[in-house]
Amino acid sequence: MENQLEKNKLSPRRRAVNVLVHVLLAVLALIWILPIVWIILTSFRAEPGAYTNTFLPQGYTLNNYIKLLTDQNVLNFPKMFMNTLIIAICSCIISTFFVLSVAYSLSRMRFKFRKPYMNLAMILGLFPGFMTMIAQYFILKSMGLTEGSMIRFGLIIVYCACTGLGFQISKGFFDTIPRSIDEAAIMDGATQWQVFTRITMPLAKPIVIYTVMTAFIAPWVDFIFAKVLCRANADQFTVAIGLWNMLQKEYIYQWYTCFAAGAVLISIPIAILFLYMQRFYVEGMSGAVKG
């Protein structure tokens, strides 16, 4: 018993290392959370303008949020928010299905051109997506998807079209699931679709949640292509374009604190999605450990 207690005791050097590690982690956590605290405080700041002499606001008000949600004459933030939410939800559903289907097919099935496709996808992934924006714009323009409400469909198509190339992470996860489970199900009379939906997906909850979150966040925060496609169609602006406009020279003095309020509001859907999906992630991990 005494020998065990002596083993459990940390040496002074080990204790000092632990203290230094915890201090370093605390400093990094403070650096990480400081901008979040600042943007939240700025969203409640009563003084207009972009620059102040103090970190803490001199006065607090809810008028920034009220103005952001009610003033629709200059920058219609509620309209932008709904545009982005519709695009993000539709893109998330379609993209998740595409990515998981492609990843499952490449992981479980053997067919001609399987390896050439994976090699081609890896090569194409080396090039940044904005290289094809001009070509994508003219293709969508020829289809009539660059004007009016059709811009939403154009953005959804672009956000979903290339997601099948991002199968590597999901495929790697599917490869860790034993193929014997699929073979046993097929021997019992299950089809590939039933194996995919009723066996593989419940076992792959962590990667499903990862795919859902990345598929939602990508269109939610995208600015470059949304700006290219929307151009001057203010009714179809997304929140990224709206927040960018608030920092323009003619708006920044009156709208900077509203920009901070908008930054807080657009983080809410992502936080809700993460908190809701987290429990499924934990369940999936516990199920994988038990298996």
C-alpha positions in Angstrom: 0.0 0.0 0.0 2.8 2.4 0.9 4.6 1.5 -2.3 1.5 2.3 -4.3 1.1 5.7 -2.6 4.7 6.5 -3.3 4.2 5.7 -7.0 1.1 7.9 -7.1 3.0 10.9 -5.7 4.3 13.3 -8.4 7.9 14.3 -8.3 8.6 18.1 -7.9 9.8 18.3 -11.6 6.6 16.5 -12.8 4.4 18.8 -10.7 6.2 21.9 -12.1 5.6 20.7 -15.6 1.9 20.2 -14.9 1.6 23.7 -13.5 3.3 25.2 -16.5 1.1 23.2 -18.9 -2.0 24.3 -17.1 -0.9 28.0 -17.1 -0.1 27.8 -20.8 -3.5 26.3 -21.5 -5.2 29.0 -19.4 -3.4 31.7 -21.3 -4.4 30.2 -24.7 -8.0 29.8 -23.5 -8.0 33.5 -22.5 -6.5 34.5 -25.9 -9.2 32.4 -27.6 -12.1 33.7 -25.7 -11.1 37.4 -25.5 -12.3 38.3 -29.0 -15.6 36.6 -28.4 -16.1 38.6 -25.2 -15.1 41.8 -27.0 -17.6 41.3 -29.8 -20.4 40.6 -27.4 -19.6 43.7 -25.3 -19.3 45.8 -28.5 -22.8 44.6 -29.6 -24.2 46.2 -26.5 -22.1 49.3 -26.7 -24.0 52.6 -26.6 -21.3 54.7 -28.3 -21.4 54.7 -32.1 -18.4 54.4 -34.3 -15.7 51.8 -34.8 -13.0 53.0 -32.4 -13.1 53.6 -28.6 -10.3 54.4 -26.1 -11.4 51.6 -23.7 -11.9 47.9 -23.9 -15.1 48.0 -21.9 -18.0 50.1 -23.2 -18.9 53.3 -21.3 -22.6 52.5 -21.7 -24.8 49.5 -22.6 -27.9 49.4 -24.7 -30.2 47.0 -26.7 -30.7 49.5 -29.5 -28.0 47.9 -31.7 -30.0 44.7 -31.8 -33.3 46.6 -32.2 -31.9 48.6 -35.1 -30.4 45.6 -36.7 -33.7 43.7 -36.7 -36.1 46.5 -37.5 -34.3 49.0 -39.8 -35.0 47.5 -43.2 -34.5 50.7 -45.2 -30.7 50.6 -45.5 -29.5 47.0 -44.7 -32.3 44.4 -44.4 -30.6 42.0 -42.0 -33.7 39.8 -41.3 -34.0 39.2 -45.0 -30.3 38.4 -45.3 -30.6 36.1 -42.3 -33.5 34.1 -43.8 -31.8 33.9 -47.2 -28.7 32.4 -45.7 -30.7 30.1 -43.4 -32.6 28.7 -46.4 -29.5 28.2 -48.5 -27.5 26.7 -45.6 -30.3 24.2 -44.6 -30.9 23.0 -48.2 -27.2 22.8 -48.9 -26.6 20.9 -45.7 -29.2 18.3 -46.4 -28.1 17.7 -50.0 -24.4 17.9 -49.4 -24.5 15.5 -46.4 -26.3 12.9 -48.6 -23.8 13.4 -51.4 -20.7 13.1 -49.2 -21.9 10.1 -47.3 -23.2 8.3 -50.4 -19.9 8.8 -52.3 -17.8 7.9 -49.2 -19.8 4.7 -48.6 -19.7 3.7 -52.2 -15.9 4.1 -52.4 -15.4 2.4 -49.1 -17.7 -0.6 -49.5 -18.0 -1.2 -53.3 -15.5 -2.2 -55.9 -16.2 -1.0 -59.4 -14.3 0.2 -62.5 -12.7 3.6 -62.3 -12.9 3.6 -58.5 -9.2 4.3 -57.9 -8.9 6.8 -60.9 -11.8 8.7 -59.4 -10.2 8.9 -56.0 -6.9 10.0 -57.6 -8.7 12.6 -59.7 -10.6 13.9 -56.6 -7.4 14.3 -54.7 -5.7 16.2 -57.6 -8.7 18.5 -58.0 -8.7 19.1 -54.2 -5.3 20.7 -54.5 -6.7 23.6 -56.5 -8.7 26.4 -54.6 -12.3 26.5 -55.4 -12.4 30.2 -56.3 -10.4 29.4 -59.5 -13.6 28.2 -61.1 -15.9 31.0 -59.9 -16.0 32.9 -63.1 -16.8 29.8 -65.1 -19.5 28.8 -62.6 -21.0 32.2 -62.8 -21.4 32.1 -66.6 -22.8 28.6 -66.4 -25.4 29.7 -63.9 -26.1 32.8 -65.9 -26.8 30.7 -69.0 -29.3 28.8 -66.9 -31.0 31.9 -65.7 -29.9 31.4 -62.0 -28.2 34.8 -61.5 -31.2 37.1 -61.2 -33.9 37.5 -58.6 -35.0 34.6 -56.4 -33.2 32.1 -58.6 -29.9 33.2 -57.1 -30.7 31.0 -54.1 -31.0 28.0 -56.3 -27.8 28.9 -58.0 -25.9 29.2 -54.7 -27.4 25.9 -53.4 -26.3 24.1 -56.7 -22.8 25.4 -56.4 -22.5 24.6 -52.7 -23.7 21.0 -53.3 -22.2 20.2 -56.7 -18.6 19.7 -55.6 -19.2 18.2 -52.2 -18.9 14.7 -53.6 -15.1 15.3 -54.0 -14.8 15.8 -50.2 -15.3 12.2 -49.3 -11.8 11.4 -47.9 -12.5 11.9 -44.2 -15.9 10.1 -44.3 -14.4 7.2 -46.4 -11.6 6.8 -43.9 -14.2 6.5 -41.1 -16.3 4.0 -43.0 -13.1 1.9 -43.6 -12.8 1.4 -39.9 -16.2 -0.3 -39.7 -15.8 -4.1 -40.2 -17.1 -5.3 -43.5 -18.2 -8.5 -41.9 -21.2 -6.6 -40.5 -22.3 -5.6 -44.0 -21.7 -9.2 -45.3 -23.8 -10.6 -42.5 -26.7 -8.2 -43.2 -26.5 -9.0 -46.9 -26.6 -12.7 -46.2 -29.8 -12.1 -44.1 -31.4 -10.5 -47.2 -30.6 -6.8 -46.7 -30.0 -4.6 -49.7 -27.1 -2.2 -50.1 -29.5 0.7 -49.3 -30.7 -1.0 -46.1 -27.1 -1.7 -45.1 -26.2 1.9 -45.7 -29.2 3.4 -43.8 -29.9 0.9 -41.1 -26.5 -0.4 -40.2 -23.6 1.8 -41.4 -25.2 5.2 -40.6 -26.0 4.3 -36.9 -22.5 3.1 -36.5 -21.1 6.2 -38.2 -22.8 8.9 -36.1 -19.6 10.9 -35.4 -18.7 11.3 -39.0 -22.3 12.0 -40.0 -22.4 14.8 -37.4 -19.1 16.2 -38.6 -20.4 16.1 -42.2 -23.6 17.9 -41.2 -21.8 20.7 -39.4 -19.3 21.3 -42.1 -22.0 21.2 -44.8 -24.0 23.8 -42.8 -21.1 26.1 -41.8 -19.6 26.4 -45.3 -22.6 28.2 -47.0 -23.4 30.0 -43.8 -20.0 31.9 -43.7 -19.2 32.0 -47.4 -18.7 35.5 -48.8 -16.7 35.4 -52.0 -19.0 33.4 -54.3 -22.2 34.8 -52.7 -20.9 38.3 -53.5 -20.0 37.2 -57.1 -23.5 35.8 -57.7 -25.6 38.3 -55.8 -23.8 41.4 -57.1 -26.3 44.3 -56.7 -29.4 42.1 -55.9 -29.8 43.4 -52.4 -32.9 41.2 -51.8 -30.8 38.1 -52.2 -27.8 39.2 -50.0 -26.5 36.7 -47.4 -25.4 37.6 -43.9 -21.8 37.6 -44.9 -22.5 40.3 -47.6 -24.6 42.2 -45.1 -21.9 42.3 -42.4 -19.3 43.3 -45.0 -21.5 46.2 -46.1 -21.8 47.4 -42.5 -18.1 48.0 -42.6 -18.1 50.2 -45.7 -17.1 53.8 -45.3 -20.6 55.2 -45.6 -22.1 52.8 -43.0 -19.4 52.0 -40.5 -20.0 54.9 -38.1 -23.7 54.2 -37.6 -23.6 50.4 -38.2 -20.4 49.2 -36.6 -22.1 48.2 -33.3 -24.9 46.6 -35.3 -22.2 44.7 -37.1 -21.1 43.3 -33.8 -24.7 42.5 -32.9 -25.0 40.7 -36.3 -21.9 38.7 -35.6 -23.4 37.5 -32.3 -26.7 36.6 -34.0 -25.2 34.6 -36.8 -23.3 32.5 -34.3 -26.5 31.3 -32.7 -27.7 28.8 -35.4 -24.2 27.2 -35.4 -24.2 27.0 -31.6 -27.7 25.5 -31.5 -26.7 23.0 -34.2 -23.5 22.0 -32.3 -25.3 21.6 -29.0 -28.1 19.6 -30.6 -25.8 17.3 -32.5 -23.2 16.9 -29.7 -25.3 14.3 -27.8 -25.5 12.1 -30.9 -21.8 12.4 -31.3 -21.3 11.2 -27.7 -23.8 8.3 -28.3 -22.0 7.3 -31.4 -18.6 7.3 -29.7 -19.9 5.3 -26.8 -21.6 2.8 -29.1 -18.3 2.4 -31.1 -16.4 1.8 -27.8 -18.9 -0.9 -26.7 -18.7 -2.6 -30.1 
